[in-house]
Amino acid sequence: MSDIPEKINLSNVNSRQVDPELLNELRDLFVKAEEQKERYDFTWNGKAKAYFEAAAPTTKTLRAQPEESVNFEKSENLFITGDNLEALKLLQESYLGKIDMIYIDPPYNTGKDFVYQDNFKKTQKENDVSEGIIDEEGNRLVKNEKSNGRYHSDWLSMMYPRLKLARNLLSDMGVIFLSIDDNEQANLKLLMDEIFGEDNFIGTLIWKKKGTSTNVKGAQLSSLTEYILVYARERKNRPLNSRITLASDRKYPFTDDEGQYRTTVIEKKSTGDYDRKSMKFEIIGHAPRPGKRWQIGIEKARELESKNRFIYENDTVKQKIYSFEDRDSYSANPNLLLEMGSTQSGQDHVDNIMKGSFFDTPKPVELVKHLIRISTKKNPLIVDFFAGSGTTAESVMQLNAEDNGGRKYIIVTLDEETPENSEARKAGYKTIDQISRERIRRAAVKIGDKSGFRALKVDSTGLKEDVFKTAGDLDQVDLLQDIDNHSDNRSDYDLLYDVLVDGALEYNRPITIETMNDEQLIKYDYLGELSGVVCYFGENLTDELTRQIATLKPLIAAFKESTFDKSAQKVNVMEQFRIISPDTKVKVI
Ligand SMILES: C[S@@+](CC[C@H](N)C(=O)[O-])C[C@H]1O[C@@H](n2cnc3c(N)ncnc32)[C@H](O)[C@@H]1O
């Protein structure tokens, strides 16, 4: 053996033979990737389906529940019971770009949560029951356990269409807050980046939900915090309010001949860009300490010097700020929420209002109030479509009571059944929405809030399914049949809501009942010529009454099909409107 080490000849490819088959495979992979324009993508099993779920039209409508409401006619708050996907679809056109703030607290997908299954078809029912996708009653709330192979996918598929629809509702200055914990925060961030755009991510709030760690079996870290993701419809519009420290709220502990004053240190750590000589001059004969610089420039310092606004105290120069010359100061809101209630205080608060423990882990009112405060100006319209016990509604009422504000809410929650043998069931609450409405009623009494709420329920239209078929899908027999589009048990307010849904009008405007010629008219958001809806759903439509309604010149005049015994009368009504109020849309329902 030679004493000289052998030099490896790198140009000798034969010494580094690779498997030619592997090379071919790799080459194919690269070609394929190039063809597919390989790029970063966020996807999951069922995403395409979820996409169509958002786009599919709804066949639902809103039913009025005056008996479940407080001040049904005049309230401008809405409490909607039902699946929020349908509710969001029903809100789409009426509230497009009109919502100022959305807060949601969806199921966190802890492995014990029930997640709503959207992709459910009647024809699949038996199959689904056997696979455990739905229960015997056809309920779509399904326990999403971690052992489910599509555990994250199912949750993402549930959230995707709802968030897509929610975005359409937000105004240009609108903001959405989403509560979440470690189970899905990473996925929710990616989902929101896709739907709202990464550029519209404002930040993540960290909410301290409890003070001490608890021993949870198997856990290595005890989580004391939760997250709230914050996205804007348009981040560049700077929709969040600055944190204001009012001069009037400050304390001025010192007094001299000129008045009351406070002092503030004007020295700062000297680093990076600011490590400039220009910020290290002398003020009242003192230079900044080593490693420090002044916070104010030389001109400002000389001006303050001439007014005797500096003192030397504890080895540094301080500025005196008198109460008469102090200003309000503005800063960005911190993302750490330390004093915004806790899981326990939220629970205690609702238990106390309800006189029993009927709803698990409601959020504290302080937290939601803070989110409303930092994101809205005067009289916003606020939405929560995973409303649960109704904390958002109470937060709105409390804030309005504090500043005499005119905030309004639209909240949606599912009529999820309370567990059998639960405290809630024993107290007579069959479904969660019943608990929520009672919580809001009781909270309103405590707060002294008189705004009330209008209860509505997502329900089937009563329209025959054929109505949603295209002409091509209908056969001759269908076409010849006189399609009866009515479900007969609709109340007058139900009919009104069918008109509002059909006309894409807002759902939370005031209603007045008036009598004209001994007949009852429903006026909805009617403020005079070419506004609102005027409905007559009685059976005694005379020429005189028709003329009087036409003279009101509403945007929409609505009648009930059965009011017209002869089609000639329908023609007559149209003729009257053509003469008296040609711009009114006449609807027969
Ligand atoms: C975590 S809780 C919200 C708690 C609420 N923040 C509070 O303070 O009371 C989520 C709520 O959303 C409801 N929910 C779940 N899926 C829903 C759906 N598809 N449509 C409407 N509500 C739904 C659940 O019934 C539950 O009451």
The ligand as a Gaussian input file, in Angstrom:
#p B3LYP/6-31G(d) Opt

LIG

0 1
 C      -68.478000      26.851000      20.363000
 S      -70.138000      27.202000      20.259000
 C      -70.203000      28.965000      20.273000
 C      -70.280000      29.544000      21.642000
 C      -70.538000      31.040000      21.664000
 N      -69.392000      31.797000      21.255000
 C      -70.956000      31.485000      23.051000
 O      -70.298000      32.314000      23.654000
 O      -71.970000      30.961000      23.527000
 C      -70.554000      26.789000      18.603000
 C      -72.025000      26.786000      18.329000
 O      -72.234000      26.680000      16.929000
 C      -73.343000      25.844000      16.694000
 N      -73.201000      25.251000      15.341000
 C      -72.452000      24.195000      14.961000
 N      -72.616000      23.950000      13.638000
 C      -73.496000      24.871000      13.181000
 C      -74.092000      25.130000      11.915000
 N      -73.805000      24.382000      10.862000
 N      -74.969000      26.151000      11.819000
 C      -75.267000      26.914000      12.891000
 N      -74.732000      26.721000      14.109000
 C      -73.866000      25.706000      14.265000
 C      -73.293000      24.806000      17.786000
 O      -74.580000      24.289000      18.016000
 C      -72.768000      25.646000      18.961000
 O      -73.836000      26.132000      19.712000

